[in-house]
């Protein structure tokens, strides 16, 4: 009864996260990692700013997503990780709203560091779509009711990776785009969100690839960027038609980031590209070989681009020229990627579970807060409704929020 009264009171006061604060996929809006308009996020991680924490039933590397007052994560449990979970929590108090279980139909083998629930779920604000390393793909409404399920391994039996799959899907209008790329049967698919059927399928370069698609506006067209070891392919989300290419190669681990119509690609260090408005090749704006991201994807905030290398060094560079600015060493190593709020602060958690907040203002970056959560964290944080969410295999935490 107390929880019900609390929910009514919070709703009446208008304190629930607004729709504009939704974090619907890996690294939020368009895969950018930047939460525009989020100015009230706490700049200190501490027991005082911890809103709540809840236990999770199985392993997972995928970030939480936030849809209105719901926070949704995936997980996999059991000795062979064949039990697949989708769990929804209340953003207000962390109470579990619903949980659904599925049985994996595809291969669950993966490196011991990763797991079957490595990809981040995606949402269009109406439903949630979850893909697993086993290539099982499920669609649920926001009340947890199943809409459809596909075992992609049944359709593409050689689409697997002995280290595990980790690319996270993204939704554009009524199309779910997923990259299922590996050394054998490598592909990308555009799936109808209502039916679960393919709208299109593209053969992709063979090679292990854990990057996730991003979205950019090129002229009057919305284009999805598919990254691979060959470079970038820009395709129309509804048809899969290729609009532009960049054939300079790219990393298979950190994903590209989009800001103000430019694409910053982990390629030969870091390369800035401008997509053409009418199709063709992309224009290279600059390349800086010394600014090579490690596992973490780059992050664009304002007029700066930030990278973290394998030594845990955070580097600031001018987004227009690539010229390097300040550098500071963080406490690594990192598997997740940084995100930032509109309060001028960057958030990242290392593999040992130490959360770090970096003030990006001024002539030098400065770590202004640290908190040890004492659990292994390989996931990327999420930001929504004035709060930072982060998960380990066993726990989901919320810091801040109204």
Residue pairs with C-beta under 8 A, 6 or more apart in sequence:
3 93
3 95
6 92
6 93
7 90
7 92
10 16
10 92
15 402
16 68
16 69
16 91
16 92
16 385
16 402
17 66
17 68
17 69
17 91
17 384
17 385
17 386
17 387
17 401
17 402
18 385
19 68
19 125
20 37
21 35
21 37
21 38
21 66
21 384
21 385
21 386
22 66
22 67
22 68
22 123
22 125
22 384
23 29
23 35
23 64
23 65
23 66
23 382
23 383
23 384
23 389
24 65
24 66
24 67
24 122
24 123
24 124
24 125
24 171
25 31
25 65
25 120
25 121
25 122
25 123
25 168
25 169
25 170
25 171
26 62
26 63
26 119
26 120
26 122
26 168
26 170
26 212
26 255
26 380
27 33
27 63
27 212
27 255
27 257
27 297
27 337
27 339
27 380
28 34
28 35
28 339
28 382
28 383
29 35
29 36
30 214
30 215
30 216
30 258
31 170
31 212
31 213
31 214
31 215
31 255
31 257
31 258
32 214
32 257
32 258
32 259
32 300
33 257
33 297
33 299
33 300
33 337
33 338
33 339
33 340
33 380
34 259
34 299
34 300
34 301
34 339
34 340
34 342
35 41
35 339
35 340
35 341
35 342
35 383
35 384
36 342
37 342
38 341
38 342
38 343
38 383
38 384
38 386
39 341
39 342
39 343
40 343
40 386
40 400
40 402
41 341
41 343
41 345
41 347
41 383
41 386
41 387
41 388
41 400
42 49
42 386
42 387
42 388
42 399
42 400
43 343
43 345
43 357
43 359
43 368
43 369
44 357
44 368
44 369
45 355
45 357
45 369
45 370
45 371
45 388
45 399
46 369
46 371
49 399
49 400
50 397
50 398
50 399
51 94
51 387
51 398
51 399
51 400
51 401
52 93
52 94
52 397
52 398
53 94
53 395
53 396
53 397
53 398
54 89
54 94
54 96
54 395
54 396
55 394
55 395
56 73
56 75
56 87
56 391
56 392
56 393
56 394
56 395
56 396
57 75
57 77
57 85
57 87
57 99
58 75
58 76
58 77
58 78
58 81
58 83
58 85
58 117
58 393
59 75
59 76
59 77
59 81
59 115
59 116
59 117
59 393
60 73
60 74
60 75
60 76
60 115
60 117
60 118
60 379
60 391
60 393
61 114
61 115
61 117
61 118
61 166
61 335
61 378
61 379
62 73
62 74
62 117
62 118
62 119
62 120
62 121
62 168
62 379
63 73
63 120
63 336
63 379
63 380
63 381
63 382
63 389
63 391
64 71
64 72
64 73
64 382
64 389
64 390
64 391
64 396
65 71
65 72
65 73
65 120
65 121
65 122
65 123
65 128
65 382
66 72
66 91
66 382
66 384
66 385
66 389
67 123
67 125
67 128
67 142
68 91
68 142
69 90
69 91
69 92
70 88
70 89
70 90
70 91
70 97
70 142
71 88
71 89
71 90
71 91
71 384
71 389
71 396
71 398
72 86
72 87
72 88
72 89
72 121
72 123
72 128
73 86
73 87
73 89
73 121
73 391
73 396
74 84
74 85
74 86
74 87
74 117
74 119
74 120
74 121
74 130
74 132
75 84
75 85
75 87
75 117
75 393
76 82
76 83
76 84
76 85
76 104
76 108
76 115
76 116
76 117
76 132
77 83
77 85
80 108
81 104
81 108
81 110
81 115
81 116
81 117
82 103
82 104
82 108
82 116
82 134
83 101
83 102
83 103
83 104
84 101
84 102
84 103
84 104
84 116
84 117
84 130
84 132
84 134
84 136
84 138
85 99
85 100
85 101
85 102
85 117
86 99
86 100
86 102
86 121
86 128
86 130
86 138
86 140
86 144
87 96
87 98
87 99
87 100
88 96
88 97
88 98
88 99
88 142
88 144
89 95
89 96
89 97
89 396
90 96
90 97
91 384
91 385
91 387
91 398
91 401
94 396
94 398
97 144
98 143
98 144
99 144
100 138
100 140
100 144
100 146
102 136
102 138
102 149
104 116
104 132
104 134
104 136
105 134
105 136
105 151
105 153
105 154
106 132
106 134
106 135
106 136
106 151
106 152
106 153
106 154
106 160
107 134
107 135
107 153
107 160
108 116
108 133
108 134
109 160
109 162
109 164
110 116
110 118
110 133
110 161
110 162
110 163
110 164
110 165
111 162
111 163
111 164
113 335
113 378
114 133
114 163
114 164
114 166
114 378
115 133
115 164
115 393
116 132
116 133
116 134
116 164
117 132
117 133
118 132
118 133
118 164
118 165
118 166
119 130
119 131
119 132
119 133
119 165
119 166
119 167
119 168
119 169
119 212
120 168
120 212
120 380
121 128
121 129
121 130
121 168
122 128
122 129
122 130
122 168
122 169
122 170
122 171
122 176
123 129
123 142
123 171
124 171
124 174
124 193
126 141
126 142
127 139
127 140
127 141
127 142
127 147
127 193
128 139
128 140
128 141
128 142
129 137
129 138
129 139
129 169
129 171
129 176
129 193
130 137
130 138
130 140
131 137
131 168
131 169
131 178
132 165
133 161
133 164
133 165
133 166
134 151
134 153
135 151
135 152
135 153
135 156
135 159
135 160
135 165
135 180
136 149
136 150
136 151
136 152
136 153
137 149
137 150
137 151
137 152
137 178
137 191
137 196
138 146
138 148
138 149
138 150
139 146
139 147
139 148
139 149
139 193
139 196
140 146
140 147
141 147
147 194
147 196
148 195
148 196
149 196
150 191
150 196
152 159
152 180
152 189
153 159
153 160
156 180
156 185
156 187
157 185
158 184
158 185
159 180
159 182
159 184
159 185
159 186
159 187
160 182
160 184
160 185
161 182
161 183
161 208
163 208
165 180
165 182
165 210
166 210
167 178
167 179
167 180
167 181
167 209
167 210
167 211
167 212
167 213
168 212
169 176
169 177
169 178
169 212
169 213
170 176
170 177
170 212
170 213
170 214
170 215
170 224
171 177
171 193
172 215
172 222
172 224
172 237
172 238
173 237
173 238
174 192
174 193
174 194
174 238
175 190
175 191
175 192
175 193
175 199
175 237
175 238
176 190
176 191
176 192
176 193
177 188
177 189
177 190
177 191
177 213
177 224
177 226
177 237
178 188
178 189
178 191
179 188
179 204
179 209
179 211
179 212
179 213
179 226
180 186
180 187
180 188
180 189
181 187
181 188
181 204
181 205
181 207
181 208
181 209
181 228
182 206
182 207
182 208
182 209
183 206
183 207
183 208
184 206
186 203
186 204
186 205
186 206
186 207
186 209
187 201
187 202
187 203
187 204
188 201
188 202
188 204
188 213
188 226
188 235
188 240
189 198
189 200
189 201
189 202
190 198
190 199
190 200
190 201
190 237
190 238
190 239
190 240
191 197
191 198
191 199
192 198
192 199
199 238
199 239
199 240
200 239
200 240
201 240
202 226
202 235
202 240
204 226
204 228
205 228
205 229
205 230
207 228
207 229
207 252
208 252
209 227
209 228
209 229
209 252
210 252
210 253
211 227
211 228
211 250
211 251
211 252
211 253
211 254
211 255
211 256
212 255
213 224
213 225
213 226
213 227
214 224
214 225
214 227
214 255
214 256
214 257
214 258
214 263
215 222
215 223
215 224
215 225
215 237
215 258
216 222
216 223
216 225
216 234
216 258
216 261
216 263
216 275
217 223
217 261
218 234
218 243
218 244
218 261
218 275
218 276
218 277
219 276
219 277
219 278
220 277
221 236
221 243
221 277
222 236
222 237
223 234
223 235
223 236
223 237
223 243
223 244
223 275
224 234
224 235
224 236
224 237
225 232
225 233
225 234
225 256
225 258
225 263
226 232
226 233
226 234
226 235
227 250
227 251
227 255
227 256
227 265
228 250
228 252
229 249
229 250
229 251
229 252
230 247
230 249
230 250
231 245
231 246
231 247
231 248
231 249
231 250
231 265
231 267
232 244
232 245
232 246
232 250
232 256
232 263
232 265
232 273
232 282
233 242
233 244
233 245
234 242
234 243
234 244
234 245
234 275
234 282
235 241
235 242
235 243
236 243
243 275
243 276
243 279
244 275
244 276
244 279
244 280
244 281
244 282
245 281
245 282
246 265
246 267
246 271
246 273
246 281
246 282
246 284
248 267
248 268
248 271
248 284
249 267
249 268
250 256
250 265
250 266
250 267
251 266
251 267
251 293
253 266
253 295
254 266
254 293
254 294
254 295
254 296
254 297
254 298
254 337
255 266
255 297
255 337
256 263
256 264
256 265
256 266
256 297
256 298
257 263
257 264
257 297
257 298
257 299
257 300
257 305
258 264
258 300
259 300
259 305
259 319
261 274
261 275
262 272
262 273
262 274
262 285
262 319
263 272
263 273
263 274
263 275
263 282
264 270
264 271
264 272
264 273
264 298
264 300
264 305
264 319
265 271
265 272
265 273
266 292
266 293
266 297
266 298
267 287
268 287
268 289
269 287
269 288
269 289
269 290
269 291
269 292
270 287
270 288
270 291
270 292
270 293
270 298
270 305
270 307
270 317
270 322
271 284
271 286
271 287
272 284
272 285
272 286
272 287
272 305
272 319
272 322
273 282
273 283
273 284
273 285
274 282
274 283
274 285
275 282
276 282
276 283
285 320
285 322
286 321
286 322
287 322
288 317
288 322
288 324
290 324
291 305
291 307
291 315
291 317
291 322
291 324
292 307
292 309
293 307
293 308
293 309
294 308
294 309
294 310
294 311
294 333
294 334
295 310
295 333
295 334
295 335
295 337
296 307
296 308
296 334
296 335
296 336
296 337
296 338
296 348
297 337
298 305
298 306
298 307
299 305
299 306
299 307
299 337
299 338
299 339
299 340
299 346
300 306
300 319
301 340
301 344
301 346
301 360
302 319
303 318
303 319
303 320
304 316
304 317
304 318
304 319
304 325
304 360
305 316
305 317
305 318
305 319
305 322
306 314
306 315
306 316
306 317
306 338
306 346
306 360
307 314
307 315
307 317
308 314
308 315
308 330
308 332
308 334
308 338
308 348
309 315
310 332
310 333
311 329
311 332
312 329
312 330
312 331
312 332
312 333
312 334
312 350
313 327
313 328
313 329
313 330
314 327
314 328
314 329
314 330
314 338
314 346
314 358
314 365
315 324
315 325
315 326
315 327
316 324
316 325
316 326
316 327
316 360
316 365
317 323
317 324
317 325
318 325
326 363
326 364
326 365
328 358
328 364
328 365
328 366
328 367
330 348
330 350
330 356
330 358
330 367
331 350
331 352
331 354
331 356
331 370
332 350
332 351
333 350
333 351
334 348
334 349
334 350
334 351
335 351
335 377
335 378
335 379
336 348
336 349
336 377
336 378
336 379
336 380
336 381
337 348
337 380
338 346
338 347
338 348
338 380
339 346
339 347
339 348
339 380
339 381
339 382
339 383
340 346
340 347
340 360
341 347
341 383
341 388
344 359
344 360
344 361
345 357
345 358
345 359
345 360
345 368
346 357
346 358
346 360
346 365
347 355
347 356
347 357
347 358
347 381
347 383
347 388
348 355
348 356
348 358
348 381
349 355
349 356
349 373
349 377
349 379
349 381
349 390
350 356
350 377
351 376
351 377
351 378
352 372
352 376
352 377
353 372
353 373
353 374
353 375
353 376
353 377
353 392
354 370
354 371
354 372
354 373
355 369
355 370
355 371
355 372
355 373
355 381
355 390
356 367
356 369
356 370
357 367
357 368
357 369
357 370
358 365
358 366
358 367
358 368
359 365
359 366
359 367
359 368
373 390
373 392
373 395
373 397
375 392
375 393
375 394
375 395
376 392
376 393
377 390
377 391
377 392
378 392
379 390
379 391
379 392
381 388
381 389
381 390
382 388
382 389
382 390
383 389
385 401
385 402
386 400
386 401
386 402
387 398
387 399
387 400
387 401
388 398
388 399
388 400
389 396
389 397
389 398
389 399
390 396
390 397
390 399
391 397
